Amino acid sequence: MIPHRRDINLSNWRLSPFSKYAFQHVGEFVPSAVIWANVQTETPQLDLGPFADLGLAKHLAATHADSLCIMRQGQFIAEWHAPYCDPTKPHLIFSISKSATGLLAGILIGQGKLTENDPVIKHVREVKGSAFADATLRNLLDMQTSLDFAEDYLDPNGAYDRYRRSMLWNPARADDPVPDMLTFFATIQKGQHPHGSQHAYQTPAAEMTGIVLERAAGKRLPELISDLLWKPMNAHSDAFITVDRIGTSRAGGGMSVTTRDLARLGELVRLNGAGIVPESWITDLWHGGQRALWSASDQSDFFPRGSYRSYWYETGEGELCAVGIHGQWLWIDPSTETIIALMSSVPLPLDDANDYAILNMLREISRHA
């Protein structure tokens, strides 16, 4: 049963079962900016079609899925939506936002607005004295920035909670006020290792990427995504991105999009950028990142032969994917020309057993004729 709206607030909106409603109504809880599309009427009417014999509906319900869309050879061929999920409404995609930001970085680099070797401080002077002061954009893109910061999603009182409050995702606390995101980031100090020497998944690096891109291009992130990615790729619905108290967008995890538009983003990557993102940038994603650093990280168990590049996971087995907490997935399998977009409201931010079940399901769908 879906809770009533009156029972959902900023202190519980990401908790189950409240998230089943909140993940499709983020703007009711956190200030959000619009990423405009060339809006087109879309009424999803497909079912699981050729995949029904996989027992997919039961599996999706068991893994807390909200919505699924499957494309093959550029066409939607199957979809499934939980009874409470409206497929025409955007759904929060958490860290898949990073992957969209990575594509935007490729576009702006291709336009000559900046280079991947630019120091962050060249564009964002406010980070002087912080860990970001001597980091490069490439360090940010590959999660190789050395930050004295723990990515602890369940942290109730420490740095991650302060980070969440700076982005307006957690309730304010009178006993511990926090500034806007950029001011908070400028307080983060460097870890014990040099930039570029370790893979460490830390979302503030992706948020900083969004700020760098805004400064380099001279436009706000929602406008950049709309003009350079969302409209050119023919997204059918407006997307949204959460903002902090001074309007800074959450490039690292604040986007909400429809499941079909998420699939279209995957298709753009499968088509080598489709003339929107430079083909060389997409080729670089497929080549992957530094495998030795990935292998030594705490994420490598999931894709032991894989790597990480520009906020995309290269699996080492021929696929590329974008992943967000609470069960958000965008899966690209060029061998079968398959794109799978999955939205979920998994109760825990990270649930390895659930994620492995989803991963096996995605591969089974891709292989299914």
Salt bridges, closest charged atoms under 4 A:
GLU28 OE1 - ARG5 NE 2.54
GLU42 OE2 - ARG260 NH1 3.42
GLU42 OE2 - ARG264 NH2 2.49
ASP53 OD1 - HIS368 NE2 3.34
ASP66 OD2 - HIS91 NE2 2.78
GLU79 OE1 - HIS81 NE2 3.37
GLU79 OE2 - ARG260 NH2 2.97
GLU116 OE2 - ARG138 NE 3.15
ASP118 OD1 - LYS122 NZ 3.66
ASP118 OD2 - HIS123 NE2 2.79
GLU126 OE2 - ARG215 NH2 2.94
ASP134 OD2 - LYS190 NZ 2.77
ASP134 OD1 - HIS195 NE2 2.85
ASP142 OD1 - ARG138 NH1 2.82
ASP142 OD2 - ARG309 NH1 2.71
ASP161 OD2 - ARG165 NE 2.98
ASP161 OD2 - ARG173 NH1 3.55
ASP175 OD2 - ARG173 NH2 3.06
ASP176 OD2 - ARG162 NE 3.39
ASP176 OD2 - ARG165 NH2 2.81
GLU207 OE2 - ARG250 NE 2.57
ASP227 OD2 - LYS219 NZ 3.95
ASP261 OD1 - ARG264 NH1 2.71
GLU267 OE2 - ARG270 NH2 2.78
ASP284 OD2 - ARG309 NE 2.66
GLU314 OE1 - ARG291 NH1 2.82
GLU317 OE2 - ARG305 NH2 3.97
GLU317 OE1 - ARG363 NH2 3.79
GLU319 OE1 - ARG363 NH2 3.04
GLU337 OE2 - ARG270 NH1 3.43
